[in-house]
Each structure stands twice: as C-alpha cells, then as structure tokens.
Amino acid sequence: MLTNTPFSILDLAILRKGDDAADAYKRSLDLARHAEKWGYHRFWLAEHHNMPHVGSSSPTVLMGYIAQGTSTIRVGSGGIMLPNHSPLMVAEQIGTLATLYPERIDLGLGRAPGTDQKTAAVLRRGRMESVQEFPQDLEELQQFFSDENLDAPVRAFPAEGLTVPIYLLGSSMDSAYLAASKGLPYVFASHFAPNYFQQATSYYRNHFQASGNGARPYLIACVNVISADTDEEAHYLATSFYQMALGIIRGRSYPLPAPVEDMDQIWSMQEAAALQHMMQYTFIGSKDTIQSGLESFVHQHQIDELMITTNLYDHEKRLHSFELTAAAIQSFRTGPVQADQA
C-alpha cells in the first residue's frame, strides 16, 4: 500500500527577513531543481495577495519560471483561486504553459480568495462570488479545455483540446462535495486547516463518482515537514516557521526570521496552543522520526500522495530537510503499488 507513495512540494516563495521577492524566487527555483533530482513528483505554487512577505501572488508566472528552469518535475498551481479570475483567462494562461511544457503542467483550483476581503473585492472588481458560483466557473473552465467547445462563440486558445489534470483544493466540506461529485482529485490543506480533514476526506472517498476525470478517488494531503540530522536540531529550526505562522494568529504578515532558542519569549500560552492546534499535521524530527510519522499518517488516512511544505530560514538547511524527507518517504515499507493519476 505504501511503497512508491508520490511526494510533492507546495511553495509560497516566502521572503526571509531582509530579503526581497527576487531572492525568494531564486531560492524556489533552486529548490525545484534539487527536488527534481530527489524524486519529488510535483512543484506547486500557491496564490496569495496583499501579503508583503509571500511572493506567490502570480502563480502562473512563477510556474513558467520554474518549468523553464527544470526538466521533468510536474509544475502546477496549488492553487489558482478561480473566483479571482475569468475562467477564460485561466484556460488561456494554463493552456499556454501546457503547450510550452507538454505533460508537465497541473491545474489546482481553490475557492477561497487567498487574501483579505477588501483585497478580494479589488481583485474581483466588486463581484464577490458565492459558493454556488464556483461549480459553474469550474464547468466553464473545463468546457474551454474540451474538444466539444469547437463550435462555441467563445473559445480558449491554445487550451482547447489539451489534457491538463485538474485538482480541487479545499480546507472544509464544500470542496470535498464538489470533488467527489465531479470525480476529480482532491487536495486537502491539512497543513494549516486540520478541523475538517478527516470528515472531508472520508466523505470524498465514500461518495466519489467515477467520471472521465478519474476512475477512483485520488487524495493528496498537504503537511508541514521539518527534518534535520537530529530531532533536537529540527525542533530548533522549526522556530522560524512558528514565528512566521504567528502572523496567522495575530492577523499580521511576518517575514521568515532566524530560529530562536526559546519560543516562550515570543508567543503567549494562548497563541502557542492555537498554533499547535492549527499545525496538527506537522512532522518535525530526524529522518527516522519523519519516516515513522508520515508512514503512519499515510496508512491511517489512506493518502495517495503527500504534498510537503517546509519553511526554514537557512536555505541550505531547507534543502537538507527536503532531501531527508524524500529519503524518509522512499523508505516506506513495501506493499502493492498504487498508480498516480497525473
């Protein structure tokens, strides 16, 4: 069951303290090049806006940058927040990337704005879509990629006729309902939204309707992983991630800072508890510790693919963490192999 579990990367092009976006983009490309050698399956980029220390405001542009600088790794959006965009524009942009980099482009779609409500209103020019409109946008987008759109008055070039895998992203039940009914692969944001993880993924598996998109459910879980040569070093390095993540609790955006010896000097007891709950699916430790934790997680929740996100201040330490994580997953116990849908 667990052997050959695909593993991938979610990147947000996080800015370190004192850096600019150009520095973050260079580190992202360097990571993607190493990840390709270490066996990572995909390199996805998220969409976020109005966040000064998150560089991934334009995932399609960064997808082209990463794809151009690599050779084999799949590159995708994790995701494009569809209500922020015209389905026609998304089809044209993704179709262009899929034409330039055949068989390497993934399209992950989300329903959330990826920002605050005021910024979302500016992005959408005052049109705030409801939950009910997202399925309609998805159908419109799928139609633009379809050969059946040949005689439509509006067509998306060069997307029309291209096969680009579509994945639905979610952190609650809504996307689970839609992914199951559409027969699409489902990606759950368990790295920051654990509350509905078990309920949503269980519903998705049990109510999946096979379609032209897939014959069986395909579940990807995104988790935080920080690995180092020892458990002690990994927990020390993780304090950079904790400090940055405090911004979510405090409603502020923090750059990625250097690690510290004692987080109790920085967070309150209430903040620590809230952050520990939010980061419930976070794995920190040596290769052996990571292997044990991830293997148990994959087995318990019937995960088809792991999406790894790791934010460390020192770039070389971050690379080493991803290298150790790859080795840990590749050491999962043997069993029947499950094929990837991509």
CORLINLIN-V614112 format. One record per backbone hydrogen bond with DSSP energy under -0.5 kcal/mol. CO is the residue of the C=O (numbers start at 1). NH is the residue of the N-H. Records with the same first field share a line. If there is no record, write none. Layout:
CO=NH, NH
This chain:
2=5
3=338
6=306
7=41
8=308
9=11, 44
11=46
12=55, 56
13=55
15=256
16=19
20=24
21=25
22=26
23=27
24=28
25=29
26=30
27=31
28=32
29=33
30=34
31=35
32=36
33=37
34=38
35=39, 40
36=39
41=74
42=9
43=76
44=11
45=78
46=48
50=52
51=54
53=15
55=57
56=48
58=62
59=63
60=64
61=65
62=66
63=67
64=68
65=69
67=70
74=43
75=106
76=45
77=108
79=47, 81
80=82, 110
81=84
82=85
86=90
87=91
88=92
89=93
90=94
91=95
92=96
93=97
94=98
95=99
96=100
97=101
101=104
104=75
105=165
106=77, 108
107=167
108=80
109=169
110=82, 83
114=49
116=120
117=121
118=122
119=123
120=124
121=126
122=125
124=127
126=128
127=129
130=133, 134
131=134, 135
132=136
133=137
134=138
135=139
136=140
137=141
138=142
139=143
140=144
141=145
142=146
143=146
145=161
146=149
147=150
148=151
149=152
155=157
156=160
159=162
162=164
163=165
165=107
166=185
167=109, 169
168=187
170=189
172=176
173=177
174=178
175=179
176=180
177=181
178=182
179=183, 184
180=209
185=168
186=188, 220
187=170
188=190, 222
189=192, 193
190=281
194=197
196=200
197=201
198=202
199=203
200=204
201=205
202=206
203=207
204=208
205=208
208=210
211=214
214=211
218=186, 220
219=304, 305
220=188
221=223, 307
223=309
224=283
226=285
230=234
231=235
232=236
233=237
234=238
236=239
237=240, 241
238=242
239=243
240=244
241=245
242=246
244=247
245=248, 249
246=250
247=251, 252
252=254
255=257
256=17
262=265
263=266, 267
268=272
269=273
270=274
271=275
272=276
273=277
274=278
275=279
277=280
279=282
280=282
281=224
282=284
283=226
285=228
286=290
287=291
288=292
289=293
290=294
291=295
292=296
293=297
294=298
295=299
296=300
297=301
298=302, 303
299=302
304=6
305=221
306=8, 308
307=223
308=10
309=225
310=312
313=315
314=318
315=319
316=320
317=321
318=322
319=323
320=324
321=325
322=326
323=327
324=328
325=329
326=330
327=331
328=331
329=332
